[in-house]
Each structure stands twice: as C-alpha cells, then as structure tokens.
C-alpha cells in the first residue's frame, strides 16, 4: 500500500513538472513572438511636476534634518 502511494506521488509530481516545463517554454516563445510589439505597450512616464508648495516642503524637510543632526551631535 505504501509502494502504491509512492508510485502515485511520483506520477503526480512528474505530471506537475511536465506541465510547469511546458508552461515555461510557452511563456518564453510568446515573449519572443511579441518582442517586436513591445514598443506599443510601453508607457512613457511623465516627469514629476514641481509646485511651489513642494519646494517649500523640501526646504522645511532639509531644515528639520539639519536641526536633528545638529541636536544629535551636541547631545553629549
């Protein structure tokens, strides 16, 4: 009975391995077939927009970081 279980396990694992191998090959073939059309799917990223509020926030963050470093160094 245990031998039958091992046979079933090996057959099942074999089918899973075969299926996964075929799936990898198909994915690679589809990727090669669609490579000439990749430029159609690419999205061009818009440059980040800078607003005056964002610049003020950056100045406040820099000032806070400088103050924190200064306090840490003088805390002896």
N, CA, C and O atoms as a MOPAC input file, in Angstrom:
PM7 MOZYME 1SCF
protein

 N      0.82300 1    -1.18900 1     0.00000 1
 C      0.00000 1     0.00000 1     0.00000 1
 C      0.87300 1     1.26100 1     0.00000 1
 O      0.55100 1     2.23400 1    -0.68100 1
 N      1.95600 1     1.24900 1     0.74600 1
 C      2.85700 1     2.40600 1     0.76900 1
 C      3.54600 1     2.55400 1    -0.58500 1
 O      3.77100 1     3.67100 1    -1.05300 1
 N      3.88100 1     1.42800 1    -1.21200 1
 C      4.51100 1     1.46300 1    -2.53000 1
 C      3.56300 1     2.11800 1    -3.54100 1
 O      3.99300 1     2.90800 1    -4.38100 1
 N      2.27700 1     1.78500 1    -3.45200 1
 C      1.29500 1     2.39800 1    -4.35000 1
 C      1.21600 1     3.91100 1    -4.12500 1
 O      1.08200 1     4.68500 1    -5.07400 1
 N      1.29900 1     4.31100 1    -2.87400 1
 C      1.30000 1     5.74800 1    -2.56600 1
 C      2.50800 1     6.44800 1    -3.16100 1
 O      2.38400 1     7.54600 1    -3.70300 1
 N      3.67900 1     5.82100 1    -3.06400 1
 C      4.88100 1     6.40700 1    -3.65800 1
 C      4.77800 1     6.47200 1    -5.18200 1
 O      5.20600 1     7.45200 1    -5.79300 1
 N      4.21900 1     5.44400 1    -5.79000 1
 C      4.03800 1     5.45700 1    -7.24900 1
 C      3.12000 1     6.61100 1    -7.65600 1
 O      3.40500 1     7.34400 1    -8.60200 1
 N      2.02500 1     6.75500 1    -6.93100 1
 C      1.09600 1     7.83500 1    -7.22100 1
 C      1.76000 1     9.19900 1    -7.02700 1
 O      1.54100 1    10.11900 1    -7.81600 1
 N      2.57500 1     9.32600 1    -5.97000 1
 C      3.27100 1    10.57900 1    -5.71000 1
 C      4.23900 1    10.91200 1    -6.84500 1
 O      4.28900 1    12.05400 1    -7.30000 1
 N      5.00500 1     9.92500 1    -7.30200 1
 C      5.97900 1    10.15600 1    -8.37300 1
 C      5.27100 1    10.50500 1    -9.67400 1
 O      5.71100 1    11.39900 1   -10.39700 1
 N      4.18000 1     9.81200 1    -9.98000 1
 C      3.42600 1    10.11200 1   -11.19700 1
 C      2.84600 1    11.52500 1   -11.11900 1
 O      2.91500 1    12.27800 1   -12.09000 1
 N      2.28500 1    11.88000 1    -9.98800 1
 C      1.71200 1    13.22500 1    -9.81800 1
 C      2.76100 1    14.30900 1    -9.93000 1
 O      2.55000 1    15.32300 1   -10.59500 1
 N      3.89500 1    14.09600 1    -9.27800 1
 C      4.97100 1    15.09200 1    -9.35400 1
 C      5.53000 1    15.17300 1   -10.76900 1
 O      5.94100 1    16.24500 1   -11.21300 1
 N      5.55000 1    14.05100 1   -11.47800 1
 C      6.01400 1    14.04700 1   -12.86100 1
 C      5.10400 1    14.86700 1   -13.75400 1
 O      5.57500 1    15.63800 1   -14.59000 1
 N      3.79200 1    14.70000 1   -13.57800 1
 C      2.85000 1    15.48400 1   -14.37700 1
 C      2.97100 1    16.98000 1   -14.06600 1
 O      2.92000 1    17.80700 1   -14.97600 1
 N      3.12800 1    17.32400 1   -12.80000 1
 C      3.28500 1    18.73500 1   -12.43500 1
 C      4.56400 1    19.30200 1   -13.04200 1
 O      4.55700 1    20.41200 1   -13.57300 1
 N      5.64400 1    18.56000 1   -12.96800 1
 C      6.90900 1    19.01300 1   -13.54300 1
 C      6.80000 1    19.17000 1   -15.05500 1
 O      7.32000 1    20.13300 1   -15.61800 1
 N      6.13200 1    18.23700 1   -15.71000 1
 C      5.92800 1    18.32100 1   -17.15500 1
 C      5.09100 1    19.55100 1   -17.50600 1
 O      5.43000 1    20.28700 1   -18.43300 1
 N      4.01400 1    19.77400 1   -16.78200 1
 C      3.15700 1    20.92600 1   -17.03200 1
 C      3.91600 1    22.22900 1   -16.83300 1
 O      3.81700 1    23.12900 1   -17.66700 1
 N      4.67100 1    22.35000 1   -15.74900 1
 C      5.41900 1    23.57900 1   -15.49000 1
 C      6.49500 1    23.81100 1   -16.54800 1
 O      6.73500 1    24.94900 1   -16.95300 1
 N      7.14100 1    22.73900 1   -16.99500 1
 C      8.16200 1    22.87300 1   -18.03700 1
 C      7.54800 1    23.35800 1   -19.34600 1
 O      8.09400 1    24.24100 1   -20.00800 1
 N      6.41200 1    22.77500 1   -19.71300 1
 C      5.72700 1    23.21300 1   -20.93400 1
 C      5.28100 1    24.66800 1   -20.79900 1
 O      5.37000 1    25.43500 1   -21.75800 1
 N      4.81100 1    25.04700 1   -19.63100 1
 C      4.36000 1    26.41400 1   -19.41600 1
 C      5.50900 1    27.40100 1   -19.55800 1
 O      5.33000 1    28.46800 1   -20.14600 1
 N      6.68300 1    27.07000 1   -19.03300 1
 C      7.84600 1    27.95400 1   -19.15700 1
 C      8.24600 1    28.09900 1   -20.62300 1
 O      8.54000 1    29.20500 1   -21.07900 1
 N      8.25900 1    27.00900 1   -21.35200 1
 C      8.61900 1    27.05900 1   -22.77300 1
 C      7.61900 1    27.91300 1   -23.54400 1
 O      8.01700 1    28.71900 1   -24.38500 1
 N      6.33200 1    27.75000 1   -23.27200 1
 C      5.31400 1    28.54300 1   -23.96500 1
 C      5.46200 1    30.01900 1   -23.63300 1
 O      5.34100 1    30.86100 1   -24.52400 1
 N      5.71800 1    30.35300 1   -22.38400 1
 C      5.90000 1    31.75000 1   -21.99600 1
 C      7.10400 1    32.34900 1   -22.70800 1
 O      7.03200 1    33.48100 1   -23.18500 1
 N      8.20500 1    31.61800 1   -22.79100 1
 C      9.38400 1    32.11600 1   -23.49200 1
 C      9.11200 1    32.31000 1   -24.98000 1
 O      9.55300 1    33.29900 1   -25.56500 1
 N      8.39200 1    31.37500 1   -25.59500 1
 C      8.06300 1    31.51100 1   -27.01800 1
 C      7.15000 1    32.70400 1   -27.28000 1
 O      7.34100 1    33.43200 1   -28.25400 1
 N      6.16700 1    32.90400 1   -26.42100 1
 C      5.26400 1    34.04300 1   -26.58000 1
 C      6.02300 1    35.35000 1   -26.38500 1
 O      5.77100 1    36.32200 1   -27.09700 1
 N      6.94800 1    35.38700 1   -25.42900 1
 C      7.74100 1    36.59400 1   -25.20800 1
 C      8.57800 1    36.91900 1   -26.44100 1
 O      8.67800 1    38.08300 1   -26.83000 1
 N      9.17500 1    35.91000 1   -27.05400 1
 C      9.95700 1    36.13300 1   -28.27300 1
 C      9.05800 1    36.56400 1   -29.42700 1
 O      9.44600 1    37.42100 1   -30.22100 1
 N      7.88200 1    35.99300 1   -29.52900 1
 C      6.97300 1    36.32500 1   -30.61900 1
 C      6.43200 1    37.75100 1   -30.49400 1
 O      6.19000 1    38.41200 1   -31.50300 1
 N      6.24100 1    38.22600 1   -29.26100 1
 C      5.66900 1    39.55800 1   -29.04300 1
 C      6.71100 1    40.64800 1   -28.86500 1
 O      6.35600 1    41.81700 1   -28.71100 1
 N      7.98500 1    40.29300 1   -28.88100 1
 C      9.03800 1    41.29100 1   -28.67600 1
 C      8.98700 1    42.43300 1   -29.69100 1
 O      9.23300 1    43.57400 1   -29.29900 1
 N      8.68400 1    42.19900 1   -30.97100 1
 C      8.60100 1    43.32300 1   -31.91400 1
 C      7.48600 1    44.31900 1   -31.58500 1
 O      7.53400 1    45.46600 1   -32.02800 1
 N      6.49900 1    43.89700 1   -30.82400 1
 C      5.37900 1    44.77000 1   -30.48500 1
 C      5.50900 1    45.39200 1   -29.09500 1
 O      4.56100 1    46.01200 1   -28.61200 1
 N      6.64800 1    45.24000 1   -28.45100 1
 C      6.82500 1    45.72700 1   -27.08300 1
 C      6.72600 1    47.24200 1   -27.01100 1
 O      6.24900 1    47.78600 1   -26.01400 1
 N      7.17300 1    47.93000 1   -28.05900 1
 C      7.12600 1    49.39500 1   -28.02600 1
 C      5.69300 1    49.92100 1   -27.98400 1
 O      5.47000 1    51.04800 1   -27.54300 1
 N      4.73800 1    49.14600 1   -28.42500 1
 C      3.34100 1    49.57100 1   -28.38300 1
 C      2.77200 1    49.53000 1   -26.97200 1
 O      1.81700 1    50.24400 1   -26.66300 1
 N      3.35100 1    48.70500 1   -26.12200 1
 C      2.83000 1    48.53800 1   -24.77000 1
 C      3.51100 1    49.42400 1   -23.74400 1
 O      3.02600 1    49.54700 1   -22.61900 1
 N      4.63100 1    50.04600 1   -24.11000 1
 C      5.36800 1    50.85800 1   -23.14700 1
 C      4.63600 1    52.16900 1   -22.88200 1
 O      4.13700 1    52.82300 1   -23.79800 1
 N      4.58900 1    52.52600 1   -21.62900 1
 C      4.00300 1    53.80000 1   -21.24100 1
 C      5.12900 1    54.76700 1   -20.93600 1
 O      6.06600 1    54.44100 1   -20.20700 1
 N      5.02800 1    55.94600 1   -21.49500 1
 C      6.04600 1    56.95400 1   -21.23100 1
 C      5.71100 1    57.64000 1   -19.91300 1
 O      4.60200 1    58.13800 1   -19.71700 1
 N      6.68500 1    57.65700 1   -19.02000 1
 C      6.46700 1    58.25200 1   -17.70700 1
 C      6.52800 1    59.76900 1   -17.81800 1
 O      7.44500 1    60.32700 1   -18.42100 1
 N      5.55900 1    60.41200 1   -17.23700 1
 C      5.54700 1    61.87700 1   -17.22700 1
 C      6.54000 1    62.36600 1   -16.17900 1
 O      6.64900 1    61.76900 1   -15.10800 1
 N      7.25800 1    63.43500 1   -16.47300 1
 C      8.19900 1    63.95100 1   -15.47400 1
 C      7.42500 1    64.46200 1   -14.25900 1
 O      6.32200 1    64.99100 1   -14.40200 1
 N      7.99200 1    64.30700 1   -13.08200 1
 C      7.28400 1    64.76400 1   -11.88100 1
 C      7.09800 1    66.27900 1   -11.91900 1
 O      8.00000 1    67.01900 1   -12.31000 1
 N      5.93300 1    66.71700 1   -11.51200 1
 C      5.63300 1    68.14500 1   -11.53000 1
 C      6.07500 1    68.76400 1   -10.21900 1
 O      5.78300 1    68.25500 1    -9.13700 1
 N      6.77900 1    69.86400 1   -10.34100 1
 C      7.23800 1    70.58900 1    -9.15200 1
 C      6.31300 1    71.77900 1    -8.92300 1
 O      6.07000 1    72.57900 1    -9.82600 1
 N      5.81400 1    71.87800 1    -7.72400 1
 C      4.96400 1    73.01100 1    -7.37300 1
 C      5.67200 1    73.83000 1    -6.30700 1
 O      6.55400 1    73.31600 1    -5.61900 1
 N      5.30500 1    75.08800 1    -6.16100 1
 C      5.93400 1    75.90100 1    -5.11400 1
 C      5.73600 1    75.31500 1    -3.71600 1
 O      6.61100 1    75.44100 1    -2.85900 1
 N      4.59000 1    74.67700 1    -3.48600 1
 C      4.34200 1    74.06500 1    -2.17600 1
 C      5.31700 1    72.92300 1    -1.93300 1
 O      5.79600 1    72.74300 1    -0.81400 1
 N      5.61500 1    72.14700 1    -2.97500 1
 C      6.56100 1    71.04400 1    -2.82300 1
 C      7.95600 1    71.57800 1    -2.53300 1
 O      8.69000 1    70.98900 1    -1.73900 1
 N      8.33000 1    72.68600 1    -3.16600 1
 C      9.64300 1    73.27600 1    -2.90200 1
 C      9.72700 1    73.76600 1    -1.46500 1
 O     10.76200 1    73.60900 1    -0.81700 1
 N      8.64500 1    74.36200 1    -0.95600 1
 C      8.64100 1    74.83000 1     0.43400 1
 C      8.73200 1    73.64200 1     1.38200 1
 O      9.42400 1    73.71300 1     2.39700 1
 N      8.03800 1    72.54300 1     1.06100 1
 C      8.11600 1    71.34800 1     1.89500 1
 C      9.53500 1    70.80100 1     1.92300 1
 O     10.02000 1    70.37500 1     2.97100 1
 N     10.19900 1    70.81300 1     0.77400 1
 C     11.58100 1    70.33000 1     0.72400 1
 C     12.48200 1    71.19400 1     1.58400 1
 O     13.35800 1    70.67200 1     2.27400 1
 N     12.28800 1    72.49600 1     1.55800 1
 C     13.10400 1    73.39500 1     2.38500 1
 C     12.86600 1    73.11400 1     3.86500 1
 O     13.80600 1    73.11000 1     4.65900 1
 N     11.61100 1    72.88000 1     4.23100 1
 C     11.29600 1    72.57100 1     5.62600 1
 C     11.91700 1    71.23500 1     6.04000 1
 O     12.41400 1    71.10700 1     7.15900 1
 N     11.89300 1    70.23400 1     5.14400 1
 C     12.48500 1    68.93600 1     5.45900 1
 C     13.99300 1    69.04500 1     5.62000 1
 O     14.56600 1    68.43100 1     6.51900 1
 N     14.63900 1    69.81800 1     4.76000 1
 C     16.08700 1    69.99900 1     4.86100 1
 C     16.42700 1    70.70100 1     6.16700 1
 O     17.37300 1    70.31600 1     6.85500 1
 N     15.66500 1    71.72300 1     6.50700 1
 C     15.92300 1    72.44300 1     7.75500 1
 C     15.73200 1    71.52200 1     8.96100 1
 O     16.51700 1    71.57100 1     9.90700 1
 N     14.69600 1    70.68700 1     8.93200 1
 C     14.45600 1    69.76400 1    10.04400 1
 C     15.57000 1    68.72800 1    10.14300 1
 O     15.98000 1    68.37100 1    11.24700 1
 N     16.06400 1    68.24000 1     9.00700 1
 C     17.14800 1    67.26200 1     9.03200 1
 C     18.42600 1    67.88100 1     9.57500 1
 O     19.13600 1    67.25400 1    10.36200 1
 N     18.72100 1    69.09500 1     9.16500 1
 C     19.92800 1    69.77900 1     9.66000 1
 C     19.81400 1    70.00600 1    11.16200 1
 O     20.78000 1    69.80100 1    11.89600 1
 N     18.64900 1    70.42500 1    11.61800 1
 C     18.45700 1    70.65000 1    13.05300 1
 C     18.59900 1    69.34900 1    13.83300 1
 O     19.18800 1    69.34400 1    14.91400 1
 N     18.07500 1    68.25400 1    13.31200 1
 C     18.17200 1    66.97100 1    14.00300 1
 C     19.61800 1    66.50700 1    14.09300 1
 O     20.03900 1    66.01300 1    15.13900 1
 N     20.38100 1    66.65400 1    13.02700 1
 C     21.80000 1    66.27500 1    13.05500 1
 C     22.55600 1    67.15400 1    14.03600 1
 O     23.39800 1    66.66300 1    14.78800 1
 N     22.26500 1    68.44400 1    14.03500 1
 C     22.93600 1    69.37700 1    14.94900 1
 C     22.63300 1    69.00500 1    16.40500 1
 O     23.53600 1    68.99600 1    17.24200 1
 N     21.36400 1    68.69700 1    16.70900 1
 C     20.99700 1    68.32100 1    18.08400 1
 C     21.67000 1    67.00800 1    18.47600 1
 O     22.11600 1    66.85500 1    19.61300 1
 N     21.74500 1    66.05800 1    17.54100 1
 C     22.35400 1    64.76900 1    17.84700 1
 C     23.84300 1    64.91800 1    18.14800 1
 O     24.36100 1    64.27200 1    19.05900 1
 N     24.52000 1    65.75400 1    17.40000 1
 C     25.95200 1    65.95200 1    17.60400 1
 C     26.24500 1    66.70300 1    18.88900 1
 O     27.28900 1    66.48200 1    19.50300 1
 N     25.34500 1    67.59000 1    19.31200 1
 C     25.58700 1    68.38900 1    20.50100 1
 C     25.01600 1    67.76100 1    21.76300 1
 O     25.04600 1    68.40100 1    22.81500 1
 N     24.50700 1    66.55900 1    21.70900 1
 C     23.86500 1    65.90900 1    22.85300 1
 C     24.87200 1    65.10100 1    23.66200 1
 O     24.60400 1    63.93200 1    23.93900 1
 N     25.96800 1    65.63300 1    24.04000 1
 C     26.98500 1    64.89200 1    24.79500 1
 C     26.90200 1    65.12600 1    26.25600 1
 O     27.69400 1    64.56900 1    27.01600 1

